[in-house]
Amino acid sequence: MKFVFLFLGRTGEKYLDAGIRDYAARLGRFGQVEITVLKEKAAKSLPPDQFRQQEARQLLERCAGASCIVALDAGGRELDSPGLAELLAGLEEAGHRDVYFVIGGHLGLHADVLCRANLVLSLSRLTFTHEMSRLILLEQLYRACMIKSGRSYHN
């Protein structure tokens, strides 16, 4: 399985960026990992919904032709780690070779992205910055792959 991550804007905090790179390398043991960082648009004069819609166009353009898009949103489905492992196994069984994971910018994702997504997931009922969500998502996917492969993972 190829894991494709679409992020808006670079990760500003060095410790988060280092963690993202570390878990991307770990996840790479289970499949190809591609992280695409899209340039954030400077449109602060736009109302929030129009700004998110502008970001949505950019994200959806990159997802064109994707067979499976997983969007991260606070209102999405919550899974535990074994549940995420089962989800990944199900995606593989369904023949999804490339799975796109989309995390929005600081304002979240526009409804256009959520509607196009095959699945909307929430990492937690807690609120995280979009940059922290990147690291948490990669770590959880690595954990799920470890579970799926029958290996233990406790750290």
Backbone as CSV, one residue per row, in Angstrom:
resi,resn,N_x,N_y,N_z,CA_x,CA_y,CA_z,C_x,C_y,C_z
1,MET,0.848,-1.181,0.000,0.000,0.000,0.000,0.887,1.235,0.000
2,LYS,0.471,2.211,-0.754,1.176,3.488,-0.765,0.382,4.473,0.079
3,PHE,1.062,5.085,1.035,0.466,6.094,1.898,0.840,7.460,1.341
4,VAL,-0.156,8.226,0.923,0.086,9.561,0.384,-0.511,10.569,1.367
5,PHE,0.317,11.493,1.817,-0.122,12.504,2.776,-0.099,13.859,2.107
6,LEU,-1.208,14.586,2.219,-1.293,15.946,1.693,-1.420,16.906,2.867
7,PHE,-0.437,17.773,2.993,-0.400,18.765,4.058,-0.388,20.158,3.449
8,LEU,-1.067,21.078,4.082,-1.055,22.477,3.652,-0.026,23.239,4.480
9,GLY,1.000,23.697,3.851,2.047,24.461,4.529,3.046,23.556,5.226
10,ARG,4.256,24.058,5.330,5.312,23.271,5.972,5.087,23.218,7.473
11,THR,5.697,22.236,8.091,5.614,22.093,9.540,6.635,23.041,10.145
12,GLY,6.168,24.024,10.900,7.037,25.064,11.429,7.883,24.640,12.618
13,GLU,7.350,23.782,13.461,8.073,23.349,14.657,9.049,22.242,14.288
14,LYS,10.323,22.458,14.589,11.363,21.490,14.219,11.151,20.130,14.873
15,TYR,10.717,20.111,16.134,10.525,18.828,16.811,9.391,18.038,16.174
16,LEU,8.350,18.703,15.708,7.259,18.003,15.031,7.723,17.499,13.676
17,ASP,8.467,18.326,12.961,8.984,17.921,11.656,9.890,16.702,11.790
18,ALA,10.746,16.688,12.819,11.633,15.541,13.049,10.815,14.287,13.350
19,GLY,9.767,14.425,14.151,8.900,13.288,14.459,8.175,12.778,13.232
20,ILE,7.710,13.686,12.396,7.023,13.306,11.160,7.967,12.518,10.263
21,ARG,9.193,13.013,10.107,10.176,12.317,9.271,10.507,10.938,9.851
22,ASP,10.627,10.859,11.186,10.928,9.581,11.834,9.822,8.565,11.575
23,TYR,8.575,8.956,11.814,7.480,8.007,11.622,7.207,7.722,10.151
24,ALA,7.501,8.646,9.270,7.380,8.369,7.836,8.377,7.277,7.448
25,ALA,9.590,7.347,7.997,10.598,6.317,7.719,10.155,4.971,8.281
26,ARG,9.620,4.969,9.494,9.134,3.718,10.099,7.988,3.129,9.282
27,LEU,7.050,3.988,8.886,5.903,3.542,8.104,6.354,3.006,6.751
28,GLY,7.460,3.525,6.252,8.014,3.080,4.976,8.392,1.607,4.947
29,ARG,8.510,0.977,6.095,8.771,-0.468,6.157,7.558,-1.266,5.697
30,PHE,6.392,-0.633,5.705,5.149,-1.331,5.382,4.568,-0.925,4.025
31,GLY,5.135,0.053,3.410,4.648,0.512,2.113,5.321,1.814,1.752
32,GLN,5.092,2.233,0.552,5.675,3.491,0.095,4.990,4.655,0.799
33,VAL,5.768,5.660,1.160,5.244,6.849,1.831,5.597,8.072,0.990
34,GLU,4.586,8.862,0.706,4.793,10.111,-0.033,4.131,11.237,0.752
35,ILE,4.928,12.240,1.077,4.389,13.410,1.770,4.497,14.593,0.823
36,THR,3.363,15.180,0.527,3.324,16.360,-0.334,2.886,17.544,0.511
37,VAL,3.721,18.554,0.546,3.415,19.770,1.288,3.014,20.828,0.267
38,LEU,1.766,21.214,0.316,1.245,22.224,-0.601,1.427,23.604,0.018
39,LYS,1.722,24.550,-0.808,1.925,25.915,-0.325,0.603,26.492,0.158
40,GLU,0.645,27.045,1.353,-0.549,27.706,1.884,-0.774,29.003,1.119
41,LYS,-2.002,29.250,0.809,-2.367,30.491,0.128,-2.498,31.608,1.153
42,ALA,-2.000,32.743,0.820,-2.120,33.910,1.705,-3.368,34.682,1.308
43,ALA,-4.479,34.328,1.899,-5.752,34.970,1.568,-6.476,35.356,2.850
44,LYS,-5.766,36.051,3.697,-6.335,36.396,4.999,-7.523,37.343,4.892
45,SER,-7.653,37.994,3.747,-8.769,38.918,3.586,-10.078,38.183,3.266
46,LEU,-9.990,36.902,2.926,-11.195,36.130,2.612,-11.892,35.664,3.886
47,PRO,-13.206,35.531,3.840,-13.910,34.910,4.965,-13.424,33.459,5.131
48,PRO,-13.468,32.913,6.349,-12.928,31.576,6.594,-13.438,30.492,5.648
49,ASP,-14.743,30.479,5.339,-15.268,29.428,4.470,-14.712,29.544,3.056
50,GLN,-14.572,30.757,2.560,-13.997,30.937,1.222,-12.519,30.561,1.202
51,PHE,-11.819,30.846,2.293,-10.411,30.475,2.408,-10.274,28.948,2.384
52,ARG,-11.131,28.243,3.166,-11.111,26.780,3.177,-11.481,26.223,1.810
53,GLN,-12.403,26.886,1.122,-12.796,26.421,-0.213,-11.628,26.553,-1.189
54,GLN,-10.871,27.620,-1.070,-9.684,27.810,-1.912,-8.668,26.691,-1.629
55,GLU,-8.467,26.369,-0.348,-7.566,25.270,0.009,-8.108,23.938,-0.508
56,ALA,-9.432,23.763,-0.459,-10.063,22.524,-0.914,-9.780,22.291,-2.393
57,ARG,-9.865,23.329,-3.189,-9.568,23.183,-4.625,-8.154,22.659,-4.831
58,GLN,-7.233,23.216,-4.079,-5.836,22.825,-4.170,-5.652,21.352,-3.753
59,LEU,-6.281,20.962,-2.658,-6.166,19.583,-2.181,-6.827,18.595,-3.137
60,LEU,-8.026,18.918,-3.586,-8.755,18.007,-4.466,-8.070,17.854,-5.816
61,GLU,-7.419,18.888,-6.264,-6.650,18.801,-7.517,-5.559,17.738,-7.377
62,ARG,-4.919,17.684,-6.215,-3.858,16.701,-5.961,-4.421,15.296,-5.764
63,CYS,-5.694,15.206,-5.400,-6.331,13.903,-5.165,-7.022,13.357,-6.405
64,ALA,-6.992,14.102,-7.493,-7.689,13.678,-8.703,-7.229,12.271,-9.088
65,GLY,-8.183,11.400,-9.276,-7.873,10.033,-9.660,-7.576,9.102,-8.497
66,ALA,-7.554,9.605,-7.282,-7.290,8.757,-6.121,-8.463,7.807,-5.909
67,SER,-8.160,6.558,-5.627,-9.242,5.605,-5.388,-9.751,5.674,-3.954
68,CYS,-8.917,6.182,-3.038,-9.348,6.265,-1.650,-8.762,7.508,-0.989
69,ILE,-9.639,8.343,-0.481,-9.236,9.557,0.236,-9.755,9.456,1.656
70,VAL,-8.853,9.636,2.606,-9.206,9.664,4.019,-8.951,11.078,4.510
71,ALA,-10.005,11.762,4.914,-9.887,13.134,5.410,-9.898,13.106,6.931
72,LEU,-9.089,13.958,7.532,-9.042,14.068,8.983,-9.874,15.271,9.392
73,ASP,-10.832,15.026,10.283,-11.737,16.077,10.719,-12.257,15.727,12.110
74,ALA,-12.428,16.731,12.936,-12.890,16.513,14.315,-14.230,15.784,14.363
75,GLY,-15.064,15.943,13.357,-16.372,15.296,13.335,-16.366,13.917,12.716
76,GLY,-15.196,13.404,12.400,-15.090,12.109,11.743,-15.234,10.935,12.688
77,ARG,-15.119,9.778,12.121,-15.230,8.517,12.849,-13.981,8.295,13.709
78,GLU,-14.193,7.927,14.944,-13.078,7.634,15.850,-12.835,6.131,15.885
79,LEU,-11.567,5.758,15.841,-11.168,4.357,15.915,-10.115,4.193,16.990
80,ASP,-10.038,2.994,17.551,-8.889,2.697,18.391,-7.807,2.122,17.471
81,SER,-6.644,1.846,18.030,-5.528,1.380,17.189,-5.822,0.052,16.495
82,PRO,-6.386,-0.954,17.178,-6.752,-2.180,16.461,-7.798,-1.924,15.365
83,GLY,-8.702,-1.001,15.612,-9.698,-0.655,14.601,-9.064,-0.024,13.375
84,LEU,-8.060,0.800,13.588,-7.345,1.401,12.456,-6.591,0.321,11.685
85,ALA,-6.020,-0.649,12.392,-5.344,-1.775,11.730,-6.337,-2.550,10.864
86,GLU,-7.537,-2.784,11.381,-8.580,-3.474,10.613,-8.989,-2.652,9.398
87,LEU,-9.092,-1.348,9.582,-9.445,-0.471,8.471,-8.399,-0.571,7.358
88,LEU,-7.133,-0.503,7.707,-6.067,-0.616,6.702,-6.126,-1.960,5.984
89,ALA,-6.349,-3.022,6.747,-6.467,-4.347,6.133,-7.645,-4.385,5.156
90,GLY,-8.753,-3.763,5.551,-9.921,-3.707,4.675,-9.670,-2.913,3.404
91,LEU,-8.939,-1.828,3.523,-8.602,-1.037,2.336,-7.732,-1.839,1.384
92,GLU,-6.775,-2.576,1.940,-5.924,-3.427,1.105,-6.750,-4.513,0.419
93,GLU,-7.639,-5.155,1.183,-8.480,-6.212,0.625,-9.396,-5.676,-0.472
94,ALA,-9.814,-4.423,-0.335,-10.685,-3.804,-1.339,-9.901,-3.368,-2.576
95,GLY,-8.580,-3.538,-2.539,-7.764,-3.222,-3.715,-7.261,-1.798,-3.794
96,HIS,-7.352,-1.049,-2.720,-6.842,0.320,-2.720,-5.328,0.287,-2.572
97,ARG,-4.656,0.655,-3.624,-3.187,0.642,-3.601,-2.621,1.939,-3.063
98,ASP,-3.267,3.047,-3.396,-2.844,4.369,-2.934,-3.937,4.938,-2.052
99,VAL,-3.603,5.237,-0.812,-4.567,5.841,0.096,-4.056,7.235,0.442
100,TYR,-4.874,8.225,0.138,-4.524,9.626,0.385,-5.082,10.052,1.732
101,PHE,-4.219,10.572,2.592,-4.625,11.104,3.887,-4.498,12.619,3.810
102,VAL,-5.610,13.304,4.055,-5.660,14.754,3.870,-5.921,15.436,5.212
103,ILE,-5.005,16.332,5.569,-5.171,17.157,6.764,-5.229,18.606,6.297
104,GLY,-6.239,19.317,6.724,-6.399,20.707,6.315,-5.430,21.633,7.024
105,GLY,-5.572,22.890,6.743,-4.757,23.918,7.380,-5.326,24.293,8.741
106,HIS,-4.948,25.454,9.208,-5.338,25.874,10.556,-6.848,26.067,10.723
107,LEU,-7.578,26.205,9.631,-9.039,26.363,9.717,-9.789,25.052,9.460
108,GLY,-9.058,23.984,9.219,-9.708,22.704,8.946,-10.033,22.536,7.475
109,LEU,-10.800,21.506,7.173,-11.140,21.176,5.787,-12.513,21.719,5.404
110,HIS,-12.623,22.113,4.164,-13.899,22.567,3.608,-14.794,21.357,3.359
111,ALA,-16.087,21.574,3.351,-17.071,20.511,3.109,-16.832,19.803,1.777
112,ASP,-16.293,20.487,0.774,-16.024,19.856,-0.520,-15.065,18.677,-0.375
113,VAL,-14.053,18.828,0.473,-13.091,17.742,0.693,-13.760,16.621,1.488
114,LEU,-14.510,16.979,2.502,-15.179,15.967,3.321,-16.175,15.156,2.498
115,CYS,-16.861,15.809,1.570,-17.825,15.111,0.714,-17.135,14.183,-0.282
116,ARG,-15.968,14.577,-0.755,-15.222,13.753,-1.726,-14.532,12.568,-1.052
117,ALA,-14.234,12.687,0.235,-13.504,11.645,0.947,-14.311,10.350,1.030
118,ASN,-13.613,9.230,0.918,-14.235,7.924,1.114,-14.489,7.666,2.589
119,LEU,-13.667,8.290,3.421,-13.764,8.100,4.860,-13.289,9.365,5.551
120,VAL,-14.004,9.768,6.596,-13.589,10.915,7.414,-13.278,10.369,8.802
121,LEU,-12.030,10.578,9.226,-11.572,10.088,10.518,-11.273,11.236,11.459
122,SER,-11.462,10.976,12.736,-11.043,11.893,13.785,-9.959,11.195,14.588
123,LEU,-8.907,11.913,14.916,-7.844,11.332,15.729,-8.235,11.253,17.197
124,SER,-9.133,12.142,17.613,-9.516,12.204,19.019,-10.629,13.225,19.176
125,ARG,-11.293,13.172,20.295,-12.252,14.220,20.611,-11.521,15.463,21.112
126,LEU,-10.249,15.299,21.440,-9.426,16.454,21.824,-9.064,17.250,20.574
127,THR,-8.677,18.483,20.764,-8.273,19.326,19.645,-6.756,19.399,19.587
128,PHE,-6.214,19.159,18.385,-4.780,19.267,18.148,-4.551,20.294,17.050
129,THR,-3.371,20.888,17.032,-3.032,21.756,15.902,-2.920,20.878,14.659
130,HIS,-3.068,21.492,13.488,-2.953,20.697,12.263,-1.552,20.117,12.118
131,GLU,-0.543,20.797,12.661,0.828,20.276,12.591,1.003,19.071,13.518
132,MET,0.443,19.129,14.720,0.510,17.973,15.631,-0.262,16.796,15.047
133,SER,-1.367,17.081,14.392,-2.178,16.017,13.790,-1.384,15.218,12.771
134,ARG,-0.480,15.861,12.077,0.358,15.165,11.101,1.177,14.080,11.783
135,LEU,1.856,14.462,12.859,2.690,13.508,13.593,1.841,12.403,14.208
136,ILE,0.743,12.759,14.821,-0.123,11.767,15.462,-0.659,10.781,14.425
137,LEU,-1.074,11.271,13.269,-1.576,10.392,12.211,-0.498,9.402,11.773
138,LEU,0.700,9.891,11.506,1.775,8.998,11.065,2.108,7.956,12.130
139,GLU,2.166,8.384,13.384,2.454,7.438,14.467,1.359,6.389,14.559
140,GLN,0.112,6.791,14.464,-1.000,5.848,14.577,-1.049,4.883,13.386
141,LEU,-0.707,5.361,12.211,-0.660,4.459,11.056,0.467,3.445,11.205
142,TYR,1.610,3.893,11.721,2.711,2.973,11.991,2.277,1.927,13.030
143,ARG,1.633,2.378,14.082,1.149,1.469,15.129,0.161,0.460,14.517
144,ALA,-0.748,0.935,13.684,-1.732,0.057,13.050,-1.048,-0.979,12.159
145,CYS,-0.028,-0.576,11.446,0.706,-1.519,10.593,1.434,-2.566,11.433
146,MET,1.964,-2.142,12.570,2.619,-3.091,13.477,1.595,-4.105,13.996
147,ILE,0.434,-3.625,14.385,-0.629,-4.515,14.877,-1.054,-5.471,13.771
148,LYS,-1.262,-4.919,12.582,-1.720,-5.713,11.439,-0.723,-6.813,11.084
149,SER,0.553,-6.538,11.295,1.591,-7.518,10.963,1.875,-8.493,12.106
150,GLY,1.140,-8.332,13.217,1.295,-9.241,14.343,2.453,-8.898,15.264
151,ARG,3.050,-7.741,15.106,4.149,-7.321,15.969,3.620,-6.464,17.100
152,SER,4.320,-6.476,18.211,3.879,-5.633,19.321,4.517,-4.251,19.199
153,TYR,3.834,-3.285,19.729,4.313,-1.904,19.681,3.770,-1.198,20.898
154,HIS,4.658,-0.804,21.770,4.215,-0.179,23.021,4.780,1.197,23.252
155,ASN,5.599,1.721,22.329,6.145,3.060,22.575,5.918,3.969,21.412
